[in-house]
Amino acid sequence: MANGLDDYDLVFGVDFGTINSGYYLLSLKNDTSRDKFDQSHLWKYKEEPSTMFYKKNSKKLFKYGELADCEFKNNLNSGYYANRVKMWLDRTIKNPALPPHLKPVEVIADYLKKMSVPMDRQLRLYNNIGDGFKWRYCMTVPNMWPEQSKSIMREAAILAGFVTEGNDIDKLLIIDEALAAALHSDRVSSELKLAHGSRFLICDAGGRNINISTFEKDNLSGISGLKEITIGDGGSCGSILLENLFEALLRKRMYIHSGYSERNKENTLWYFNYKLKYIFGGDMKKTSYYMKMINQEYIRGHPNIGEEEGISLDAIQTSVFDPVVNEVLGMIEKQLIQLRGKTLNAIFITGGFGQSPYLQKRMKETFKGRVKHFKVIEDGHEAVMKGAALFGFNPCKITQNIIRCTYGIRISLPSSTSDDSSDLKSEKEKIYVYIRKGESVNNDMWISRSHVWKNNSLPVILAIFNQKYPDDQTKEIIDEVLTIGIRFGSNRVEIKVNSGGRQFEYVNT
């Protein structure tokens, strides 16, 4: 794996978000003391809406971002509006609508192509570096995404022209959002003086996804490294769920009154989604004002609704905020249980939803006796893309990962092989577990095992994961052997096979 300053000049940290997206550019050579960025666009603040608009009867992207939002509002019937496309990659939820005849990977690729335009402009600013000028991309995905979803993100990046199939495999890295947020949080928290062995939890709370993991400072290798020490957790309980729950609360009340219009509902929702949601649990003066506006819109034009029937602050807390916040607190509690009484020095809070005063208040109330420091990262919605750039700077900063799936090998004969010996048949059915979910593995460490193999043909090696298998009975190796090694890097899994002195390598990207 390419690991540092001698390999690349620039790294783009990319955060394709559910609501907004952005990227961060970090210079690795010639200007390591500061970060360069084109000031003419919204990407650096992660404020470009993750929205697209397609004209009817066309698969070509017409508008994206803020322009797509405007087109949707002003010319709704002229085409198809695609938003929150990232949710298509979460297999546990109902997916939003996509334009006809388009797949999620195609829509994501269209958006990334638009993102690549200012990236290319940035690259031209560095054209004085010379012919050896190199750059890489580091994209992020939620903790709990399956390998299939990560593969779709990689395919979208290839379709968008970030890299090609034949590129250096390390030119495109894909890492967990919690890991990226942890790198940035650690970098900007020197005032906490977290020494070697200190532990901290990262709670990255975004628009749709919550990502939670726990890390330990590891300075033994001479760099300020991080060890992942718990099985990361995550869920689809971000701020979008608050909007859904408030709308459900509003609709429940609307149905009581005949003639209630969708327009009244949309105006009420606007004050919650764009105003109250962000300050709930904080500034009471602003909270009182926006509650007043919400209830004015709720009862506007409906004489049968009295002021006493308005939506109360307690109802919003109980029906909207508490179910979401309680789920987040439950995930943090599971992390603390995994620590088995070990000291947790800090909790870092990042992401857009992480800026919620109510979430922060409940978190401090719940865990104040078990955590030394709570820190809300400034501009926390940018933490993931900035941390992704740091990972591209030096992937070796992550010195240990916790495996989230069980990995193993199934050895099979090639389909053309006619040898029907009972020994080979029994080998064909065996599954050899190499590492189980929850076990730790050092960065780029190889795990090797030897197996009996009496056939001259090279076997078919199938890597399997995320299932429960009994331990195979290890026997003394006295015949010709097949040696298989698996290495778990932060970005990919590699397999090496040695059969009769012949070496073969396979990479899962």
N, C-alpha and C positions, 0 to 999 in steps of 0.2 A: 504494500500500500504506500502511495505517495504521502509523505507526512509533514512537509513543512516549507520553510522559506525557499529552499533550494529547488523546489519543484514547480511552484506556481507564483506568478506575479500578483494576481488579483483573485479574489473570491467573491462571488455573489451569494449572499444568504437570502433565500427565497421563502416567503411565507404566503402560500395560496390559502387565504382564509375563507370561512363560510360567508362572512358579511363584507369584509374589506381585505385587500391584499397589498403586499409591498415587497420590496427587496432592499438589501443593504449591501453596499460595496465597500470592501476592505482591501487596502493596498498592502501586499506582503513584501514587496521590494521597493527600494528607492524612496519610500515615504511611509515607513512603518509607524511614524510618530503621530499621524493623523489620518482620518478617514476622508476620502474625497467623495463628493456627490454632486450631481447636476441638480441645481436648485429649481429647475423649471417644471417639475412635475410632482405629483402627490405620492409617488411610490415610496419615498424615503420615510414618510410619516405613517405608512400603511393606512392610507385614507382613500385609496382608489376602490370604489365599490366592485365587488366580485359579481358583476352583472353583465349580461349580453343581450343584444336585440338582433334578431334575424328577420329579414323581409320574408313575406309569404312566398312560397314556391322557389326558395333559394336556400342553399346550404352555406352561403357565404356570410360571414359575420358582417353586420351593417354598422352597429355601434357597440361600444363597450363602456363600462364604468359609469361616470356621471352622465355622459351623453346617452347611454342606453336607458338610464332612469328617466331622463327627460323625454326620450322618444316613446317610452312606455306610457308616460302620463299624457302626452299630447297626441299621440297617434297609435293608440292601443290596438286598433283593428287592422293596422297595416302590417303586422308581423307577429313574431313570437318572442316573448320575454323570458330569459333564463336567469334565475338567481339562485343563490345557495346551492350551486351545482356540486360543491364539495360533499354535500349530504348524500349524493348518489353513491359515494364510496363507503358509506356506513351501512353495512348489510343488516343492521338491527332495527332500522327505522323505515317508515314509509317515505319513499323518495319524492321530491318535487317533480313537476312536469318538465320535460325537455321538448325542444322543437322537434317536429316530426322528422323521421329519417336520420336523426343524429344520435350518436352514442355519447356517453359521458366523456370518454377519452377524447373525442373530437371537439367537444365544447370546451373542455379544459385546455386542449392544445390551442384552440383559437384565441383564448384569453392570454395564454402564455406567449403567443406570437406577438400580441400587442405589447406585452411587458418587455419583450426582447428589443423593441425599437429604441427606447431610451437606454437600454443596456448597451446596444451597439454604439450609440452616441457616446456613452461613457468610455467604451473601449477605444474609440478614436482619440480621446484625450490623452491616452497613454501610448500613442504610436511612436513616441520618441524613445521607447525602451529598447527597441532593436528587434532583430529577426527571431530571437529566442523567446519572445514574449508569449506567456502562457497564462490561461485563466481557468477557473473551475467554478462549478455551481454546487451549492449545498441546499437541498430542499428539505422541508420538514413535513411530518405527518403525525396525526394523533397517536398516542401511546398504544391504543388497543386496536388499531387497524390491522386487518389480516394481511398476509403476504400478497394476496391477490390485489388488494387495493393499492399497495405500494408499487406493484408492477404496473398498474394502470397509470399512476403518477409518472413513473419512469417512461412509459410509452408515450404519454402526452408530451413530456419534455423533448423526446426524440422527434415527434411530429412537429413540435414548435421550432425545431432547429437549434435547441440548446446544445445538443450533442448529436452524433450519428452513431449507428450501430457499431462502426469500426473504430470509434474513439477510444482513447485510453480510458479504461474502466473507472479510474479514479477522478475523471473530469466531472462526473455527476455523482454526488453523494446524497443519500436519503437517510435522515435520522429522525428520532422521536422528538416531538415538540417539547416535552418535559426536559429532555437532555439539553436541548438548545437554550431553553429558558434558564436552566441551572447554570450554564456556562456564563451567560450574560449577568445573571444576578450575582454570582460569585465575583465577577470582575468589578462590578460597581459597588461592592460592599466591603471595601478594605477597612472601613471604620469599625466593623465588628471584630476585626482581628481574629478571624477563624484560622486556627493553626492546624497543623497535621493531626489527623484523627478527629477533628470537629465534624459534626454531622448537621446537615440541614435538609429540610423538606421543601420541595418546590410545588406550589399550587398554581398551575397555569390555567386560569379560568377565562375562556373565550366566549365568542358568540354562540357556538354550538357545543364545543367539546371542552371537557375538563380533563387535564392531564396532571397526575400526581406521582411523584417519585421521591425517593430519599437517597442522598449522596453523602459520602465521607471524603474529607480532604485527604489527598494522598500526595505528599511532597517528597517521597523517598527517591524518586527517579530524577530529582533535580529540577523538575518543572512543577508548577502548581496544578496538579492533576486532581481528578475526581473519580471515586469508585461508587458505582451504583450498588446499594446494599439491601434493597428491598425489591420485591416484584412490583413494578409500577402498576398504577391503576388508572382508570379513566371512564368517562361516560358522556352521554349526550344530554347534559343537563346545564348548558350554558344559558346566557341571557335571552336567547330566542325562546327558551322554554318559559321564561317569565312572561313574555309577550303572549304566548299561546294560552297560558293559564289565566292571564287577565282577560283575554278575549272570551274565554270560556265562562268566566265569572260575569262578564258583561252580557253575553248572550243569554245566560240563565235568567238574568233580571229582565232583559228585553222581552223575552217570550211572554212575560206576564201582561205586557201592555200592547194592545193591538195598534197597528199603524206606525210602529217604531221603524224608522228608515235606516238603511245601510249607511247613508250619509252621516246621520247622527252618530252611528257607531264608529265610523272611520275617524271623525273628529275627536271623539273620546279616546280612541286608541292612540291617536297621534300624541296627545298630551302625556299618555303613559309611556309609550315607546321611546319618545325623543326627549322627554323632560323628567318625569317623576322617577322612571326606572334608574336613572343615573345618580339621583341624590337621595333616594329613599333610605331612611335610617341616619341621615346626616343633618344638614341645615334645615331646621324646623320652619324657619320663616319661608324659605323657598318651597318646602314640602307643603305647607298650608296653602300657599298661593296656587300650586299646581293641583292640589286636591280640589280647591275651589273651582278651577277651570275645568277639571274632569267632570265634576258634578254639574256645572253649568251646561256643558255639552250633553251630558246624559239626560237631563230633564228638559232641555230646550224644546219648545213647541209641543210639550206633552203635559197639559194641565192636570191630568190624572196622577202625575208623579209629584209628590210633595218633597220638600227639602229634607224632611226626616227620612225619606226613602232613598236618599243618596247612598253612594258607595263610601263606606267608612275606611279609615286608615287601618283599623283592626282587621277588617275583611280582606284587605289587600295583603296585609302581613300574613294572615292565617292561610289564605287560599292561594296566594301567588308566590310570595317570597319563601315562606318556611318550607314548603315541600322541596324546593330546589336547593336552598341552603343546607337543609338537613341531609340531603344526599351527598353534598360536598363534604360536610363534616364527618359523615359516616366513612367516606373514603380515606380521609385523613386519619381517623381512628384506626382503621385497618393497617395503615402504615406504622402507627405507633405500636400496635400489637406485635408487628413483625420485628420491631427493635428489641422486644423483650426486656424492657426496663432500661435500656441504654439511654444516655443523655441525648436530647435533641437540642442543639444549640440555637437553631433559628428556623423560622418558617418564612420563605420568600413568597410573595403574592404577585403574580403577573397576569397579563391578559386584560382585555376590555372589561369583562365582568369582575375581574379581580379588583377593579377600582371602586366597586360598590361599597358604600359606607356600611350598609347593613351586613353584607358578607364579612367584611373586616371585623365589625363589632362582635358578631356571633363567634367568629373564629377565635378572637382574643378571649372572650368570656369562657369559651369551652376548653381551651388548652393553655390558659395562662399559667397554671401551676406546673405544667410539664414541659414548657418551652421557654428558653431564656429570652429570645428576641423575636419580634415580629417586624417584618419590613415589607412595605408596599413599594415595589420598584417603580421609580418615576418613569412615566411614559411606558408603562408595563405592556401595552399592546404592541410595542416594537421589540420586546425582549426576545421573542422567538427568532425573528429574522436576523437580529444582531448576534444572537448566540450561534445561529447556523453559520454565520460568517466566521466566527471564532473557531468553530469546529473545522471548517475548511482550512483555516490558518494552521491548525495542528490537531489532527484526529487523535494523536497519542495522549492528549490531555485526559481522555477517558480511559482509565487504566483497568477498569473492571466493569463487566455487565452482568446483570441477572437474567438468566435465560427464561423467556416467557412461554416457550413451547418445549415439548419433549422431542428431541431429535434422535433419529436412528437410521439404520441402513437395512434394506432388504436386498439380498443377493439373488439374482435369477440368471438362468442360462439363456443365451441368445435363442430366439425363436427358431433359428435354423439348426440348432444343435439336436442331434438324435440320440445322444447318450441317455439311457434310461436307468442308469444305476441308482440303487436306492439311496446311496450316500448323497448323490447330487440332488435327488428329489427332496431329501430332507433339508439340505442346505437351502434349496430354493424357497422353502416355506418359512425359513427362520427370519425373525426380525431382531436385529442387534441394536439395543439401546446404547447410545453414546453419552448422552447427557439428558437429565430430566428437568422439567419445568421447576424454576425456583433455585436451581444450583447456580453458583457463580463461576465465571470464566474470565481469566485475565485477557487483556487486549491482545488479539492476534495469537492466542495460545492454541497449539495443536493438540488434539485428543486422538490418539492412534490406537488401533486394535488390530490383531492378526487373526485370520480365519483360515480354516482348512479349505484348500481348493485344489482338486485333483484333475481338473479338466484343462486342456490346452487352450480352449477358447476363452477370450476375455469375457467376463461376466457382465451382465447388465446391472448397474448400480443404481438403486432407487433410494433417494433420500426421503425420509418420512418425518412428520412432526405433528405435534399437537394432539397426540393420542396416548392412551394408556396401554402399555404392553408389559407383560411379566418379564423379569430379568431372565435372559437366556443363561443356560448352564455353561460356564466357561470350562473348556477341556484343555488338557495339555496338548500343545501343538507339536506333532511329531512328523507330519507330512509336509508336502509343499504348501506354502502359505500365500495368502492374499492379505496384504497389509493396507488398511484404509485409515486415512487421517482426516479429521474435520477441524477446521479452524474457524472460530467465531470472531470476526472483526466487528467494529461498530457499525459498518455499512453493509456487510455481506457475509455469506457463508461460503467457504471454499472446501473442496474435497480433493484429496490426492489418493491415487490408487497405485500400488506397486504390485505387479503380477509377474513373477518370473524375471525380475530385473527390468521390466518395462514400466515406465512411469507415465501416469495420465493425470491430468488436472481438470477439475470442473469448478465453475464459479456460479453461484446463485446470486444474481444482482437484483 
